[in-house]
Amino acid sequence: MRPRTRLFFAETPTNPYLRVIDLERMADLARRHGILTVVDSTFATPINLRPLEHGIDLVIHSASKYLGGHNDLLGGAVVGSRELIAPIEEARGVMGGISSPADAYLLLRGLKTLALRVARHNENGQRVAEFLAQHPAVRRVHYPGLPSHPDHAIARRQMSGFGGVVSMEIEGDMARAARFVDLLRLPYIGPTLGGVESIVEQPAALFSLDPDERAEAGLVDNLVRYALGVEDADDLIADLRQALDRLLQEG
Ligand SMILES: *Cc1c(COP(=O)(O)O)cnc(C)c1O
């Protein structure tokens, strides 16, 4: 916060380390200094977190992720008071960014199963994170539902579920993490998340950043982000187990 700060913007949980922002603290600090607060709540979905209830002014979602839920549309949403939304609506009218009827239809259809899908994402996230945390080929697991996560206490207080994204650091270097991704059989490899099918990515490999840029972004080379779909948790774990055990055998 600087003397000219007008807006606080946060993502929670964050990508890819799933850090959880204490929204009441953020809103309180902002209110005392006349600062507007905006939270990107895409990873949490409105099922797991409702930032407006914690005093945040505006909430944005990429509807391309969990709200649509099937990796087949692009969309977004902004939620807040009528007063704050009015100028955004006005700007949209001027600039012309609107959904196609087909995207709007797919989004409405996807929303009907949002609660069911998120319940499964939460269950898969917790079970997979707990499995990974005890596997010797995994150095570290980042998931707010694990007591070892630095923001576990905030997440428990603020959220009703911890979501379907789990990040992990594989024992070894960039090549070993890449090998792990290639050994997985169930997930697609790609940069998106939030759909019914599982998608995995190694951020350091996917975004062609040089080592300095990766360090600046805080991305470790052996990090793998796994966005769990709604498949059966036992199948997902069996697939992870075969890939991780193979890594250990390959040494
Ligand atoms: C994907 C994503 C966005 C961007 O959304 P698009 O619908 O792809 O434009 C913004 N914030 C978060 C947290 C995301 O995951």
The ligand as a Tripos MOL2 file, in Angstrom:
@<TRIPOS>MOLECULE
LIG
   15    15     1     0     0
SMALL
NO_CHARGES

@<TRIPOS>ATOM
      1 C1         -8.0530  -18.7270  -16.4160 C.3       1 LIG1
      2 C2         -8.0430  -17.7020  -15.3750 C.ar      1 LIG1
      3 C3         -8.2810  -16.3740  -15.7180 C.ar      1 LIG1
      4 C4         -8.5270  -15.9450  -17.1460 C.3       1 LIG1
      5 O1         -9.7550  -16.4140  -17.5650 O.3       1 LIG1
      6 P1        -10.1640  -16.5900  -19.1150 P.3       1 LIG1
      7 O2        -11.5860  -16.9930  -19.0420 O.co2     1 LIG1
      8 O3         -9.2790  -17.6830  -19.6580 O.co2     1 LIG1
      9 O4         -9.9150  -15.2840  -19.7770 O.co2     1 LIG1
     10 C5         -8.2610  -15.4230  -14.7090 C.ar      1 LIG1
     11 N1         -8.0350  -15.7730  -13.4140 N.ar      1 LIG1
     12 C6         -7.8180  -17.0400  -13.0490 C.ar      1 LIG1
     13 C7         -7.5640  -17.3530  -11.6090 C.3       1 LIG1
     14 C8         -7.8140  -18.0550  -14.0040 C.ar      1 LIG1
     15 O5         -7.5970  -19.3240  -13.6390 O.3       1 LIG1
@<TRIPOS>BOND
     1     1     2 1
     2     2     3 ar
     3     2    14 ar
     4     3     4 1
     5     3    10 ar
     6     4     5 1
     7     5     6 1
     8     6     7 2
     9     6     8 1
    10     6     9 1
    11    10    11 ar
    12    11    12 ar
    13    12    13 1
    14    12    14 ar
    15    14    15 1
@<TRIPOS>SUBSTRUCTURE
     1 LIG1         1 GROUP 0 **** ****
